Amino acid sequence: MDMITRIKKNITIDDKGCWLMRVSPGNNGYAKIDVRVDGKHTRPRAHRVSYETFVGPIPEGQLVCHKCDTPNCVNPEHLFTGTHKDNTQDMIKKGRNVKRKSST
């Protein structure tokens, strides 16, 4: 089965258009997917595999970031490449860097 079919067969689409992998995401919220590269088994993050499958190679030294801020999302329209600095600036612009006060 090709990777496009594997990804599309294992997602649920939410009301924001996120393609959510139907596997338990790790502690950090990112889903992983089993792949074989040169006969070796690996488990990269699914959003990186999706980007490479639907968009193309990830430039060296770049991250695959989420426009939707949903770590488990693999929708290629929600993904973009950037540096750590780009990802941090995106986080600040969206207000995700603000720590919330405890309600207790």
N, C-alpha and C positions, 0 to 999 in steps of 0.2 A: 504494500500500500504506500503510495507516495505521501510526502509530508503535508501537502495541502489537504488531502483527504483525511489524514490522521488528525490534523488540527480541527478541521471543520466538523468532524465526527465526534469530537470530545469537548465541545463548547456549549454553553447556554448563553443566549443574547439577552442582556438586561434592558431596562427602559431607557438607558443612556446610550445604547448601542455598543456597550462593552461586550466583547467576546470573552466570557469567563470560562476558564478551563474547569472541567468537571473532575479535577483531582484535588486532593487536599493540598492547599498551599503550605509551604514551609512556615516556620516561625515568623519570618519577615513578610509574609503575604504573597510571595512570588511562587507561582507554580513551576514545576520542573517537568521535563519531558525526556523520555528515554530515546536516545539516538545512537547509531553506530557510525563512527568515523574511522575509515581505514581499518575496519574490523574490530575496533575498540569501542566498548560500551561507555557512554558518557551520559550525564544528566544535567544539561545546561538549563538555564532559566527559559521557560517557554516563550516569553515575550521576545527574547533575542532570536530564538529559532523562527518565530513567526515573522519578525522583521526580515531576516535573511531569506526566508521562503517567499514572501510576497513582495518585498521591496528590493532587496539586493544585499550585497556585502556590507557589513558594518565597518566603517572606516577605522583604521588602527588608532587606538587610544580613545575611542569614543564610547559613550554609554548609549543604551537604548532607553529613552525616557518616555514617560506617559503624559500625554496631554490631559487625559481623564483622571489622573492621580489614582488609578486603581491598579495596584501591583499585579493582580491576577489577570488583568486584561491582555489579550493577545491580538486585538483588532489592529491590523496594520495602519488603519486610518487614525488611530489614537496614539501611534508611536512616532518618535522622531529621534535622531541621533544628536548628541551634543557632548560637551565636556562636563567634568564635575562642576565647573564654574557655571556653565549654562544651566545645569540641573538645579543648582543652588539658587541662581537668579530666578528661575521659573518658580521654585518653591516660595521665595520671598514675594514675588509679584502676586502670587495667589494667596498669600497670607498663611501658608502652611507652616511657617517658621515660628508662629506665635504659640507659646505654651499656654494651655488652658489652666485656669485655677480649679482646684478641687472644690467640689460642692459640699464637702463635709465640714 
